[in-house]
Amino acid sequence: MDELSLTAPSLKPQQPALLRDVLFVAEHADRINTYIRATPDMALLPISDAQSQCLAELVNHVRKI
C-alpha cells in the first residue's frame, strides 16, 4: 500500500490543539484503519467499533463546547 498522507484540520486561534488531534482521527479513521490492516508490520492495531463509537461521541461533545 502507498504511504498514508493525510491533512490535519485547521483550528480557530482559541481552539485547543487536542481538538485538532481528535478531529484528525475522527475524519480519517477509515483510511487509518485500512492502512494499518494493509501494513501488518506496523505496531498498531485498527480502531475497534467501540473505539470508533467513543470517538464519534467525543467529537460531538467537543463540537458543542
C-alpha positions as CSV (number, residue, x, y, z in Angstrom):
1,M,0.0,0.0,0.0
2,D,1.2,3.5,-0.7
3,E,2.3,5.8,2.1
4,L,-0.6,7.3,4.0
5,S,-0.8,11.1,3.5
6,L,-3.5,13.0,5.5
7,T,-4.1,16.6,6.3
8,A,-4.8,17.8,9.8
9,P,-7.9,20.1,10.1
10,S,-7.3,23.8,10.7
11,L,-8.4,25.3,14.0
12,K,-9.5,28.8,15.1
13,P,-7.0,30.5,17.3
14,Q,-8.9,29.9,20.5
15,Q,-9.4,26.2,19.9
16,P,-7.1,23.7,21.7
17,A,-4.6,21.6,19.7
18,L,-6.2,18.5,21.3
19,L,-9.4,19.3,19.3
20,R,-7.3,19.2,16.1
21,D,-6.0,15.8,17.0
22,V,-9.4,14.3,17.9
23,L,-10.9,15.7,14.6
24,F,-8.0,14.4,12.6
25,V,-8.5,10.8,13.9
26,A,-12.3,11.1,13.5
27,E,-12.1,12.4,10.0
28,H,-9.5,9.9,8.8
29,A,-10.4,6.8,10.9
30,D,-11.4,4.6,7.9
31,R,-8.2,5.4,5.9
32,I,-6.1,4.9,9.0
33,N,-7.6,1.5,9.7
34,T,-7.3,0.5,6.0
35,Y,-3.6,1.5,6.1
36,I,-2.9,-0.4,9.3
37,R,-4.6,-3.5,8.1
38,A,-2.6,-3.4,4.8
39,T,0.7,-2.8,6.6
40,P,0.9,-5.8,9.0
41,D,4.4,-5.0,10.2
42,M,3.2,-1.8,12.0
43,A,3.0,-2.0,15.8
44,L,-0.6,-0.6,15.7
45,L,-4.0,-2.1,15.9
46,P,-7.0,-0.9,13.9
47,I,-9.6,1.2,15.7
48,S,-12.3,-1.1,17.1
49,D,-16.0,-0.4,16.6
50,A,-16.3,0.5,20.3
51,Q,-13.4,3.0,20.0
52,S,-14.9,4.4,16.8
53,Q,-18.2,5.0,18.6
54,C,-16.5,6.6,21.6
55,L,-14.5,8.8,19.2
56,A,-17.7,9.9,17.5
57,E,-19.4,10.7,20.8
58,L,-16.3,12.6,21.9
59,V,-16.3,14.7,18.7
60,N,-19.9,15.5,19.1
61,H,-19.4,16.6,22.7
62,V,-16.3,18.7,21.8
63,R,-18.1,20.5,19.0
64,K,-20.9,21.5,21.4
65,I,-18.4,23.3,23.7
